[in-house]
Amino acid sequence: MMKLMGWAIALAAAGLTPVAAGAQATGAAQPQVTSAAPAAATPAPATTEAATSTPAPSIDYAAPTPGIGVPDGRKGVQDQVTAVGQQAADFHDNWLLVMCAVISVFVLALLVWTIIRYRRGANPTPSRTSHNTAIEVVWTLVPVLILVAIAIPSIRLIRAQYSPPPADLTIKVVGNQWYWTYQYPDNGGFEIVSNMLKEQKDVKPGDRYRTDADGPPLLAVDERIVIPAGKVVKFIVTSNDVIHAFAVPAFWTKIDANPGRLNETWVKVDRPGVYFGQCSELCGARHGYMPIAVEVVPEATFNAWVASKGGTPKGAAPAEAEAAPAEAAAVPAADNAAVEQPVTNQPAVAQN
Ligand SMILES: [Cu+2]
């Protein structure tokens, strides 16, 4: 009977598989069209926001610093650029890993000692001892102490992660199959659409392709999220279709983007630079091709960037909107040096 049921289940599974695969294939074909549409639609909010004034020129984007905010082949976690990330990496590297190593070595040594000392050849008549109060107390108490030693810093870390200071800036992050959109409600509500940059050989002549200044292959995007340095940035994360996840390893940030729900995370990054992440929830055929790039810039540069996207810098009254682009246009010249610094001499000074 059980065997029959097993066969029935196996047959049903075999029958269902092609259907599921077919559904995914059609799903993969369709959104190709939709993914192009929002990109084309992006300028719309920008033009309505800044209908009267000419948008300021865009800022100069920073090139990534090797080893910071990008994977560089090293093992272990990326260098952390947020306080929470530093606390978490410290907990992982200097506490959990050490504990794991000590416990593993101890158990291995016990095992080796038992195998050699109590093998049949060396110990032909085994002991019949079945209780030893002292050992039983020890092997109950020691694991409890180990768990407490993990729980205390762990709870401290959770408290740091989930009790954010008041946000200076809120950004709405929306996952889509297979790109990200970012909305800036504090700056007039403009939206940017961020797609992965393809390699030169994969684009039509004349189309934009990835260069090293954009970032590494599979991580570089056409539109980065730009955030001001030293400010608390709150990300409200959601999705338009399936579950994605917004993750930037150098910030110790990873949170699911669920359709119909709002999740929240936050960062405060002091070091200007570019930091890369990826969608971290299997979300379909092109899951591996929806990277995230965050550029942290000085506040004046951020305001210039906001103006260049047709938004209004926070606190600027609508009446001043006309003056803002002029001011913003002047800013990039002064700030270019600051923005380009991370490329050359800034790396590691702040963090290592
Ligand atoms: Cu995704």
Boltz pocket constraint, residues with backbone or C-beta under 6 A from the ligand:
constraints:
  - pocket:
      binder: B
      contacts: [[A, 175], [A, 176], [A, 178], [A, 243], [A, 244], [A, 245], [A, 279], [A, 280], [A, 281], [A, 282], [A, 283], [A, 287], [A, 290]]
      max_distance: 6.0
